[in-house]
Amino acid sequence: MIIQLGGHLERAFLLAGKRESSQQGRSEEPQTLPHATDAYRSFFHRAGTIAVLSKGIIDPNAVDADDAALKGLHVDGRYVAMSQRSLEEDAWTFTKRVVTEAAFSPESMATMRLRAPDDPRPEGSIPHHLDDIINHCLAAWRTDSTLVLADCDRQVLVELAACVYANGLALPFAIPDLRKMPTGSSKASGQLANLQPTNITDVGTLRNDPAVKAYATRLQRLSESGTADVSAILRTALSKASELSPRIRESSRDITLTNHWAKVLNNFDVSKGAMLKDPSNWAERRYSTKKMHVIVLSSPYSLI
């Protein structure tokens, strides 16, 4: 499966890459992650592990700005092409509107304030973190890729969906509705080996390991069917991979993967429950009913 990392997972992966790039030319060894007490270490372990086990990662900045295939977007029955820049501007407008509506719990606001020690963005930048998540949703939707989130960012989207319906907010584009995601379900969730990559170079090395490749191949089934028994797939894949690789066999099992095919929030559905608040003239935008594939990776070490 091709993945789009979202929220804290994307940020952790990006920052790890920047750390390593900054070391090139100064040291033969790429810089590893900060000490284990770094709150972002767990995010990178999850992002790095799923990156190793995927076919590839979408870069939102590489989505063609002139691509007319914004799947399902039409106005008055006519499909319309919108540039990436205009959609990003819409995302920022929507973000500020949602934050103004006080959509989020104190717990979610606290998780959105989290920053790695070397993150150049200021602490407390809730609108910027939410804007990142919304743009990652857009990139996954435009490219038919799998959106991968940490558990705390899933909760942000759950509360965002509730705010949209409660306040009749018009949407600029499709955003997954994760209110019914079956977290904790024995069929939709299972354990993933935490490969604990130390840096981006380690991610690349692991991707070329034959045992890891075999593990990744078995996990591709997650994106092929909305009715798959996720727990059984993960259990079998982990058992087979453990037979081939000491690293996988000795890895911790502290990542829980939840697999879900989510409906998307749509202006047509929102308008059934309330008069749309539509100062940006988005109400006529309609979105495909095709579901979005979403994976959530949770860990007991999320916020330490």
GUPALO-331299 format. One line per 5 residues: number of its first residue (from 1); for each residue x, y, z of C-alpha. Coordinates in Angstrom, 3 decimals, always signed. Example, Ala and Ser with C-alpha at 12.3 -4.5 7.8 and 13.67 -1.06 7.14 Angstrom:
REM GUPALO-331299
1> +12.300 -4.500 +7.800 | +13.670 -1.060 +7.140
//
This chain:
REM GUPALO-331299
1> +0.000 +0.000 +0.000 | +1.049 +3.564 -0.686 | +0.731 +5.661 +2.459 | +0.287 +9.305 +3.426 | +1.600 +9.950 +6.917
6> -0.530 +12.449 +8.794 | -0.206 +14.809 +11.737 | +2.464 +13.945 +14.300 | +3.644 +10.877 +12.354 | +4.396 +12.951 +9.265
11> +6.040 +15.657 +11.369 | +8.253 +13.156 +13.200 | +9.352 +11.549 +9.922 | +10.070 +14.940 +8.353 | +12.096 +16.159 +11.322
16> +14.119 +12.938 +11.443 | +15.025 +13.436 +7.795 | +16.078 +17.031 +8.438 | +18.227 +15.976 +11.385 | +20.009 +13.441 +9.210
21> +20.465 +15.863 +6.304 | +21.965 +18.450 +8.631 | +24.655 +15.927 +9.621 | +25.783 +15.166 +6.077 | +29.271 +16.463 +5.439
26> +29.952 +16.827 +9.158 | +29.914 +13.218 +10.258 | +30.032 +9.805 +8.673 | +27.257 +8.667 +10.972 | +23.741 +10.104 +10.503
31> +22.315 +11.645 +13.636 | +20.007 +9.334 +15.545 | +16.908 +10.361 +17.393 | +17.107 +12.253 +20.674 | +17.055 +10.430 +24.009
36> +14.210 +7.977 +24.646 | +12.410 +10.508 +26.824 | +11.816 +12.646 +23.721 | +8.034 +12.668 +23.238 | +8.515 +12.367 +19.483
41> +10.529 +9.155 +19.623 | +7.399 +6.998 +19.739 | +5.870 +8.907 +16.822 | +8.975 +8.276 +14.715 | +9.076 +4.586 +15.633
46> +5.505 +4.215 +14.403 | +6.039 +6.342 +11.288 | +9.302 +4.586 +10.468 | +7.852 +1.117 +10.994 | +4.872 +1.692 +8.696
51> +7.175 +3.384 +6.160 | +9.320 +0.247 +6.118 | +6.257 -1.953 +5.616 | +4.618 +0.117 +2.858 | +5.266 +0.298 -0.880
56> +5.915 +4.026 -0.736 | +5.092 +7.353 +0.910 | +3.205 +10.243 -0.660 | +4.823 +13.670 -0.428 | +1.945 +16.198 -0.277
61> +4.203 +18.806 -1.886 | +4.654 +16.555 -4.913 | +0.939 +16.325 -5.751 | +0.570 +17.978 -9.141 | -0.836 +21.481 -8.642
66> -2.415 +21.304 -12.106 | -3.917 +17.849 -11.628 | -7.603 +18.048 -12.568 | -8.392 +14.662 -11.005 | -9.579 +15.891 -7.633
71> -11.693 +12.800 -7.237 | -15.393 +13.453 -6.875 | -15.298 +17.257 -6.592 | -17.994 +18.907 -8.681 | -20.148 +21.998 -8.605
76> -23.643 +21.972 -10.113 | -22.876 +18.672 -11.816 | -19.647 +19.927 -13.420 | -16.262 +18.542 -12.426 | -13.858 +21.345 -11.611
81> -10.080 +21.418 -11.443 | -8.577 +23.263 -8.490 | -4.922 +23.991 -7.940 | -3.117 +22.614 -4.920 | -2.409 +26.154 -3.766
86> -6.081 +27.158 -3.787 | -7.025 +24.022 -1.872 | -4.311 +24.700 +0.708 | -5.716 +28.209 +1.137 | -9.177 +26.719 +1.620
91> -7.758 +24.310 +4.191 | -6.278 +27.190 +6.198 | -9.553 +29.122 +6.060 | -11.436 +26.042 +7.237 | -8.880 +25.410 +9.991
96> -9.308 +28.883 +11.468 | -13.086 +28.511 +11.300 | -13.045 +25.186 +13.165 | -10.667 +26.475 +15.849 | -12.946 +29.497 +16.319
101> -15.855 +27.120 +16.943 | -13.909 +25.664 +19.906 | -14.200 +22.185 +18.462 | -11.603 +20.400 +20.558 | -11.317 +18.952 +24.031
106> -8.509 +20.081 +26.367 | -6.852 +16.692 +25.852 | -6.800 +17.047 +22.053 | -5.559 +20.619 +22.301 | -2.700 +19.376 +24.483
111> -1.683 +16.737 +21.939 | -1.787 +19.307 +19.119 | +0.629 +21.489 +21.109 | +3.234 +18.706 +21.236 | +6.511 +19.544 +19.524
116> +9.847 +17.785 +19.169 | +12.671 +19.664 +20.927 | +14.208 +20.739 +17.608 | +10.963 +21.612 +15.822 | +11.311 +25.172 +14.468
121> +7.587 +25.803 +14.796 | +6.575 +27.499 +18.044 | +4.817 +25.587 +20.798 | +1.089 +26.061 +21.089 | +0.592 +26.285 +17.336
126> -2.729 +24.420 +17.286 | -4.038 +25.895 +14.002 | -0.851 +24.883 +12.169 | -1.036 +21.294 +13.416 | -4.702 +21.015 +12.461
131> -3.965 +22.545 +9.058 | -1.276 +19.893 +8.532 | -3.726 +17.082 +9.318 | -6.372 +18.490 +6.971 | -3.855 +18.831 +4.143
136> -2.664 +15.275 +4.741 | -6.293 +14.146 +4.392 | -6.467 +16.035 +1.099 | -3.273 +14.428 -0.202 | -4.515 +10.933 +0.700
141> -7.864 +11.612 -0.977 | -6.329 +13.003 -4.181 | -3.869 +10.131 -4.546 | -5.998 +7.187 -3.338 | -3.336 +6.449 -0.731
146> -3.725 +5.144 +2.819 | -3.869 +7.860 +5.472 | -1.818 +6.818 +8.531 | -2.380 +8.626 +11.829 | -1.364 +8.408 +15.456
151> -4.207 +7.697 +17.890 | -4.216 +11.278 +19.197 | -4.658 +12.704 +15.676 | -7.510 +10.271 +15.005 | -9.252 +11.813 +18.016
156> -8.709 +15.292 +16.546 | -10.560 +14.219 +13.380 | -13.327 +12.622 +15.465 | -13.895 +15.927 +17.276 | -13.614 +17.879 +14.021
161> -16.390 +15.768 +12.463 | -18.622 +16.342 +15.472 | -18.003 +20.092 +15.194 | -18.821 +20.121 +11.485 | -22.192 +18.462 +12.036
166> -23.054 +20.367 +15.203 | -22.354 +23.743 +13.601 | -23.262 +23.082 +9.971 | -19.811 +24.005 +8.673 | -19.336 +23.790 +4.900
171> -16.328 +21.724 +3.827 | -13.754 +22.726 +1.197 | -13.018 +19.084 +0.302 | -13.526 +15.549 +1.595 | -12.270 +14.733 +5.095
176> -12.631 +11.215 +6.578 | -15.302 +10.747 +9.217 | -13.609 +8.647 +11.916 | -16.357 +8.803 +14.536 | -17.262 +5.154 +13.925
181> -13.731 +3.808 +13.574 | -13.756 +0.568 +15.597 | -10.706 +1.155 +17.803 | -10.164 -1.791 +20.107 | -12.104 -4.182 +17.888
186> -10.627 -7.671 +17.874 | -11.304 -7.943 +14.135 | -10.232 -4.449 +13.041 | -7.092 -4.179 +15.188 | -3.939 -6.167 +15.881
191> -0.315 -5.947 +16.936 | +2.480 -4.719 +14.694 | +6.158 -5.376 +15.339 | +7.852 -2.161 +16.421 | +10.989 -2.210 +14.256
196> +12.320 +0.857 +16.134 | +14.286 +2.439 +13.279 | +16.916 +4.824 +14.603 | +16.881 +7.219 +11.651 | +15.897 +7.581 +7.987
201> +18.913 +5.581 +6.810 | +17.798 +2.685 +9.010 | +14.338 +2.873 +7.422 | +15.919 +2.431 +3.982 | +18.089 -0.445 +5.163
206> +15.147 -2.275 +6.699 | +13.089 -1.905 +3.511 | +15.697 -4.008 +1.683 | +15.741 -6.832 +4.238 | +14.172 -9.985 +2.659
211> +12.287 -10.944 +5.820 | +10.896 -7.438 +6.192 | +9.856 -7.455 +2.529 | +7.944 -10.698 +3.122 | +6.285 -9.135 +6.179
216> +5.332 -6.064 +4.150 | +3.867 -8.171 +1.331 | +1.467 -9.905 +3.715 | +0.340 -6.545 +5.108 | -0.726 -5.320 +1.670
221> -4.010 -7.188 +2.219 | -5.055 -4.436 +4.639 | -5.660 -2.050 +1.741 | -7.335 -4.590 -0.524 | -10.575 -5.255 +1.330
226> -12.816 -3.465 +3.779 | -13.973 -6.779 +5.267 | -10.587 -8.344 +6.020 | -9.947 -9.874 +9.438 | -7.165 -7.489 +10.424
231> -6.198 -9.304 +13.601 | -5.723 -12.595 +11.730 | -3.729 -10.938 +8.934 | -1.392 -9.206 +11.375 | -0.979 -12.286 +13.566
236> -0.082 -14.536 +10.625 | +2.221 -11.952 +9.043 | +4.086 -11.403 +12.307 | +4.428 -15.122 +12.983 | +5.868 -15.845 +9.525
241> +8.202 -12.839 +9.619 | +9.459 -13.763 +13.111 | +10.596 -17.118 +11.770 | +12.827 -15.362 +9.229 | +14.206 -12.374 +11.116
246> +15.786 -12.075 +14.594 | +15.047 -8.338 +14.566 | +11.354 -8.925 +14.015 | +11.290 -11.877 +16.423 | +12.884 -9.809 +19.212
251> +10.958 -6.607 +18.513 | +8.461 -5.240 +21.005 | +4.763 -5.606 +20.192 | +3.746 -2.174 +21.463 | +2.169 -0.807 +18.269
256> -1.535 -1.473 +17.792 | -2.748 -1.094 +14.210 | -6.410 -0.347 +13.529 | -7.623 -0.633 +9.946 | -10.712 +1.200 +8.664
261> -12.432 +2.206 +5.434 | -13.963 +5.551 +6.355 | -16.822 +7.460 +4.815 | -15.962 +11.057 +4.017 | -17.661 +14.154 +5.381
266> -19.782 +15.675 +2.649 | -21.614 +19.001 +2.417 | -24.753 +17.238 +1.214 | -24.913 +15.095 +4.369 | -24.010 +17.952 +6.722
271> -26.745 +20.165 +5.262 | -29.378 +17.565 +6.166 | -28.894 +18.296 +9.841 | -28.328 +22.049 +9.858 | -28.238 +25.119 +7.664
276> -24.713 +25.300 +6.286 | -22.473 +28.124 +7.404 | -20.879 +28.913 +4.063 | -19.065 +32.278 +3.911 | -16.566 +30.809 +1.412
281> -19.173 +29.448 -1.030 | -18.227 +25.785 -0.604 | -21.762 +24.439 -0.135 | -22.173 +23.346 -3.753 | -19.067 +21.228 -3.660
286> -19.931 +17.534 -3.578 | -17.568 +14.649 -2.980 | -17.357 +11.056 -4.106 | -18.906 +8.507 -1.771 | -15.830 +6.329 -2.217
291> -14.394 +5.436 +1.184 | -10.926 +6.427 +2.358 | -8.517 +3.836 +3.719 | -7.238 +4.912 +7.151 | -4.774 +3.198 +9.480
296> -4.295 +4.328 +13.073 | -1.151 +3.372 +14.980 | -1.423 +3.623 +18.754 | +1.156 +3.014 +21.442 | +1.265 +3.128 +25.254
301> +4.299 +5.413 +24.868 | +2.543 +8.053 +22.774 | +2.975 +10.981 +25.126 | +5.977 +10.156 +27.338
//
